[in-house]
Amino acid sequence: MKKTVGSVDRVIRIVLTILAVVLAFEVGLSSALGIVALVVAAILLTTALSGFCPIYSLFKIDTLSVDKGSKSSHRVAH
């Protein structure tokens, strides 16, 4: 698995993870919205920690290149 998630993207994902967990607690962990929020939080945290996003790979998006000095917000592989 080639890493595709840059450091800024990782920070955003971690912040969104925290917000999703807070939302889950606010609406109730056993409610449908609470469960969805926890699943989203788990996915965001996993992709942030691993540095790999399957959706980015599918669409050939690479925010890691931004960290390496690319001028665009994402690089499209050919």
Secondary structure, DSSP 8 states (H G I E B T S, - for coil): ------HHHHHHHHHHHHHHHHHHHHH-TTSHHHHHHHHHHHHHHHHHHH---HHHHHTT--THHHHTT-SSSS----
